[in-house]
Structure formats: structure tokens, C-alpha cells
Amino acid sequence: MKRFSALYLVLAIALSIAGCAKNDGFSHNGVEYCNPKANNDQTTTPLFTDGLRDEAAVREKTGFVGANIGMGGLMAGDGEWIYYRDETDWGLYKAKTDGSEKTLLLPVEEYSPSNLNVLDEWVYFSNYRDDFSLYRVRTDGTAPEKLVGGYCSTLFVAESGIYFDCRDESNRFRAFRINLDGTDQELIAEDFSPVSYYNGILYLYNFRSETLSAYNTETNETTILNDSIKQAAYFSTDESGIYYWENLSDFCYLDPATGSVTVLRKGPIGDYYNYANGRVYFVAYGGSNYDYSCCYSLELSTKIETPILSLSEEMYDFNGEPIGLTQAEYLAGDYNPEVIPKDTSGWPVVLNERAFEIYLANGQVFSRGVLKESMPAHCWICCNGKNGQLWG
């Protein structure tokens, strides 16, 4: 995947490709698509359903969705509210799914969250302002309490307990479990980090040996699933199996019964992936904007790939004002250097919108990125059919 040091790309989403006029579409890799920019529908129809909570076969609820924790866990939902780290002050906030009723839950001077989980009226998180110690707080912002001290990450909360990584003095991975109130801490595995959880099975990954294992939380038995999963990230699991990004390139599926791996989407296509209920969301190049990043949705049952976000082709100054130069012209070097603005110290400044991580919450898709309205700062972007709406 190409990288450009001062470029920021932002995504804008279309909820459907049905009913698009011919002049609204574009072609990519031989497939005809609707242009997301032509869709001004502002509906909040869910883009995905959280099958982990709706299926009768699932015996316990969890506080996370898809690969949100693998992205850093900066957002989680409970069906009505979304709990998130605000990009302006890194505080813990909540807001309704449409972004209304934004509420600060805890003092920003003391609490800054990651690895967010929400379960049964509690918000669980790692607190950056206390060396990533593990905390929880009521969903109304009351009764904050510290559960575990130390560097705690990759936090998965379920009805059966809290599963997390807590490093030792030499920064070695260690997987632990505690009760939801922080009691009865037990070590599950050394040199392994939790990467996903589903229905009583905790999935553990050894980043050095590249081994993926499954730990049964009822029997305390560990089974090696595959010992050659290279540079893996963004794990997500459900009743069908294990989904993950491998070797900085491909998005894969692993059958837990056999350990066999199937490449679902050949890379390099992008840096961020999420999966829920049979659909993969990812950032890739292509679409209507030449070589600019786009976001796509891949429905695994039909193999249909749909663009759900498209990007601005403009380049901007530090204040988010267009400078009369497109990304295609900039990347080709087809411009007069004098059009590039400079900051107060004389350094050239040329920016463009960009989206980074892809989060799933309350049936909606969100991205953490940069819009022209927020430049150069990061913000939350609601993927709602327009060209990047500020959210929260």
C-alpha cells in the first residue's frame, strides 16, 4: 500500500448502490459501482447487525463487537449510546448513535480510555492516564473504580469474566482473567496475548512464535490452532470461525476445527479491517477517486464487494481550505511548487482528508480520521452517505 507522509485521506459513505443513475456510477476492477458521493440519503439504517448478541446459539453477551479492540478499542456501543474517546481531549464520552446528547463521563485530567467494552450498565477500559491500568465506571459516569494496576491491554469483557493482557517487568505478554468486579485474578498463559473471545473460547496469539491457540474457559484446556500465523492483527470471531489480517497484506479466515487458512481478500488492499456478521469492512485503493483510499464492504456469502466510502480529491492547507490542486496532480508532481502553502516557519504544508481505523457500533460504521473541517486534528467520522460528517 502506498504511503504519503503529509497526506490525510477521508472517507464518505453510501448506504446502498441500488437505483443509481448511470452517470452516478464508476468502474473499478471491472465492476460497476454507484458513486457514494451521489447519495445524499441521511438515513441511519444499520449497516450491520450484531449477530453475536442476537443468535439463539450464543450463550453469553460480550462488551465488544468485531475487531474494535484490535483497532485500539476507542469506541463501543450498548444499542442506544456509544461510548468513545473524544479526539479533542482524549476524554471518555458517550453520545446517542446519531451523535446527539454528547456527555463527558469522567474528568479528562484523570481518565483517558482505550480498549472500551460496555456490558450490563458498566463501561470497562484501560486508563492511559494511569499507566493503562484497568478501570470500570457506570454508564452514567458514577462509581469509577480501579480493577487492576499495570499495563493492561486487549481487553475482552464477557458475562463469564474479563480477559486481558497485562505485561510483566520485561514487557512480556501475559493473558489473565478476573471477575467482572475485579476479584479472583488468575494467570491463563504467558507469552500469549488475548486477541478475541467468543462463546467461552479465548483466542491467544504468540507474536514471537506466530502461534494461534484456543483456550476453553470452562475446561482450562488450550489447543494450538495454527503455528504459522504471521504478523496477524484485527482478529474477530463468531460461530463460523476466526477472521484476521495476516502478514501486512491479506485478510484471512481460519477454520478452528482444522486450523486451515483461506485468504478471503488478497492484499495489499489497505491497513484497516473489521468484521461482523458475515461482512468484512476494509480500507483500500480504487473507486472513483483514482488512487485515493476508499472503504469497501465485502459480503462473504455472495462475494459481492460494495464501496461504502469515497474520498475528496482535493488538497488542502493547514486550515482545511482547498489550494486548487487535486491529489492526482500532487502525486504526479504536475503542479507549480509555488501553489504549496507554507507554515510560519517556512515548511510546506499540503494535506488531504483521510480515514484510519474502522469501528462498528450500534449498527453503524465509524472511522477515526481527518476531515477538512477538523484539519489537522483527528476527529470521529460517521459513515452515513455523505462526504465525511463530523460525529460526536
Secondary structure, 3 states (H helix, E strand, C coil): CCCCCCCCCCCEECCCCCCCCHHHEEEECCEEEECHHHCCCCCCCCCCCCHHHHCCCCCCCECCCCCCCCCCCCEEECCCEEEEECCCCCCEEEEECCCCCCEECCCCCCCCEEEEEEECCEEEEEEHHHCCEEEEEECCCCCCEEEECCCEEEEEEECCEEEEEECCCCCCCEEEEECCCCCCCEEEEECCEEEEEECCEEEEEECCCCEEEEEECCCCCEEEEECCCCCCEEEEEECCEEEEEECCCEEEEECCCCCCEEEEECCCCCCCEEEECCEEEEEEECCCCCCCEEEEEEECCCCEEEEEEECCCEEECCCCCEEEEEHHHHHHCCCCHHHCCECCCCCECCECCEEEEEEEECCEEEEEEECCCCCCCCEEEECCCCCCEEEC
